[in-house]
Amino acid sequence: MSKNQVMQLTDNAAQQVKNLLAERGKPSIGVRVGVKSGGCSGLKYFVEYADAKNPFDEMIQDKGVTILIDPKALMYLLGTQMAFVSAQFKSGFTFTNPNEKGTCCCGSSFNV
């Protein structure tokens, strides 16, 4: 990871973002990643299509995709790696975040 880069993607995550953007059928500049209140532990990650860069978004270029980081999430995501895991019954983006102090037992939320 670049010394100044907030977040990095695994090869699988970058490929999945490319696939999602290609299948969307509408131009997007990339995906936006952030955190919001919710879950057992207090915070949940979110990933959504980004049609435009908001004024204070942090823009990351990694492995050929553009990731916009919601400014309210920036301090929570420093050093995070975003991966994509595909299993028989569940597939999705996962986050390895060095700032996490704990997670809930279902794995859908965290606290810092």
Backbone hydrogen bonds in HBPLUS format (Angstrom, degrees):
<---DONOR---> <-ACCEPTOR-->    atom                        ^
c    i                          cat <-CA-CA->   ^        H-A-AA   ^      H-
h    n   atom  resd res      DA  || num        DHA   H-A  angle D-A-AA Bond
n    s   type  num  typ     dist DA aas  dist angle  dist       angle   num
A0005-GLN N   A0002-SER O   3.06 MM   3  5.08 156.4  2.12 106.2 113.7     1
A0079-GLY N   A0006-VAL O   2.72 MM  73  5.57 138.3  1.89 143.4 157.6     2
A0008-GLN N   A0080-THR O   3.06 MM  72  6.59 154.4  2.13 154.8 162.9     3
A0082-MET N   A0008-GLN O   2.84 MM  74  6.24 165.2  1.86 160.4 164.0     4
A0010-THR N   A0082-MET O   2.94 MM  72  6.32 151.2  2.02 165.9 166.1     5
A0014-ALA N   A0010-THR O   3.02 MM   4  6.30 165.5  2.04 155.9 159.4     6
A0015-GLN N   A0011-ASP O   2.97 MM   4  6.19 161.1  2.01 150.6 155.8     7
A0016-GLN N   A0012-ASN O   2.95 MM   4  6.12 154.6  2.01 144.9 151.9     8
A0017-VAL N   A0013-ALA O   2.92 MM   4  6.17 158.1  1.97 152.2 157.8     9
A0018-LYS N   A0014-ALA O   3.00 MM   4  6.26 160.9  2.04 148.6 153.8    10
A0019-ASN N   A0015-GLN O   2.88 MM   4  6.14 157.3  1.93 147.9 154.3    11
A0020-LEU N   A0016-GLN O   2.87 MM   4  6.08 165.2  1.89 153.6 156.9    12
A0021-LEU N   A0017-VAL O   2.95 MM   4  6.13 162.9  1.98 153.1 157.7    13
A0022-ALA N   A0018-LYS O   2.96 MM   4  6.10 155.9  2.02 148.0 154.8    14
A0023-GLU N   A0019-ASN O   2.95 MM   4  6.12 152.1  2.03 150.0 157.3    15
A0024-ARG N   A0020-LEU O   3.06 MM   4  6.05 124.9  2.38 139.1 151.8    16
A0029-ILE N   A0050-ALA O   2.90 MM  21  5.93 145.6  2.02 155.8 166.7    17
A0050-ALA N   A0030-GLY O   2.92 MM  20  5.31 157.0  1.97 142.9 135.4    18
A0031-VAL N   A0066-THR O   3.19 MM  35  6.70 153.5  2.26 156.9 159.7    19
A0068-LEU N   A0031-VAL O   2.82 MM  37  6.14 166.2  1.83 153.6 158.0    20
A0032-ARG N   A0048-GLU O   2.75 MM  16  5.32 162.0  1.78 156.4 162.8    21
A0048-GLU N   A0032-ARG O   3.00 MM  16  5.32 153.5  2.07 146.9 155.1    22
A0033-VAL N   A0068-LEU O   2.81 MM  35  6.21 156.6  1.86 165.9 173.7    23
A0070-ASP N   A0033-VAL O   3.04 MM  37  6.23 167.3  2.06 155.9 159.5    24
A0034-GLY N   A0046-PHE O   3.04 MM  12  5.34 154.9  2.10 147.0 151.2    25
A0046-PHE N   A0034-GLY O   2.85 MM  12  5.34 146.3  1.96 144.1 141.9    26
A0036-LYS N   A0044-LYS O   2.84 MM   8  5.39 150.4  1.93 149.6 159.5    27
A0044-LYS N   A0036-LYS O   2.79 MM   8  5.39 152.8  1.86 156.7 165.8    28
A0038-GLY N   A0042-GLY O   3.02 MM   4  5.10 156.7  2.08 110.0 114.4    29
A0043-LEU N   A0110-PHE O   3.04 MM  67  5.31 138.4  2.22 152.9 163.7    30
A0110-PHE N   A0043-LEU O   2.83 MM  67  5.31 152.4  1.91 143.9 153.3    31
A0057-ASP N   A0054-ASN O   3.17 MM   3  5.40 165.5  2.19 116.2 120.7    32
A0058-GLU N   A0069-ILE O   3.11 MM  11  4.95 162.7  2.14 138.1 141.3    33
A0069-ILE N   A0058-GLU O   2.76 MM  11  4.95 160.9  1.79 145.6 152.4    34
A0060-ILE N   A0067-ILE O   2.77 MM   7  5.04 158.9  1.82 155.4 161.9    35
A0067-ILE N   A0060-ILE O   2.81 MM   7  5.04 166.2  1.83 152.2 156.9    36
A0062-ASP N   A0065-VAL O   3.03 MM   3  5.56 159.7  2.08 155.6 160.8    37
A0065-VAL N   A0062-ASP O   3.13 MM   3  5.56 159.8  2.17 115.7 121.8    38
A0073-ALA N   A0070-ASP O   2.88 MM   3  5.40 152.1  1.95 117.9 126.9    39
A0076-TYR N   A0073-ALA O   2.91 MM   3  5.31 131.8  2.15 111.7 125.7    40
A0077-LEU N   A0073-ALA O   3.11 MM   4  6.24 135.1  2.32 154.5 167.4    41
A0077-LEU N   A0074-LEU O   3.18 MM   3  5.34 138.9  2.35 102.2 113.2    42
A0080-THR N   A0077-LEU O   2.97 MM   3  5.33 155.1  2.03 147.0 142.0    43
A0081-GLN N   A0096-THR O   2.94 MM  15  5.12 157.4  1.99 138.0 145.0    44
A0096-THR N   A0081-GLN O   2.88 MM  15  5.12 163.9  1.91 150.5 155.9    45
A0083-ALA N   A0094-THR O   2.85 MM  11  5.15 169.0  1.86 149.8 153.4    46
A0094-THR N   A0083-ALA O   2.83 MM  11  5.15 157.2  1.89 132.7 139.4    47
A0085-VAL N   A0092-GLY O   2.95 MM   7  5.59 170.4  1.95 157.4 155.0    48
A0092-GLY N   A0085-VAL O   2.92 MM   7  5.59 154.7  1.98 154.0 162.4    49
A0087-ALA N   A0090-LYS O   3.01 MM   3  5.26 139.1  2.18 128.5 140.5    50
A0100-GLU N   A0097-ASN O   3.29 MM   3  5.76 165.1  2.31 114.0 118.2    51
A0101-LYS N   A0111-ASN O   2.75 MM  10  5.72 174.7  1.75 151.6 153.5    52
A0111-ASN N   A0102-GLY O   2.88 MM   9  5.43 145.3  2.00 154.4 153.5    53
A0104-CYS N   A0109-SER O   3.20 MM   5  5.79 155.6  2.26 138.9 140.0    54
A0107-GLY N   A0104-CYS O   3.08 MM   3  5.33 152.5  2.16 106.3 114.8    55
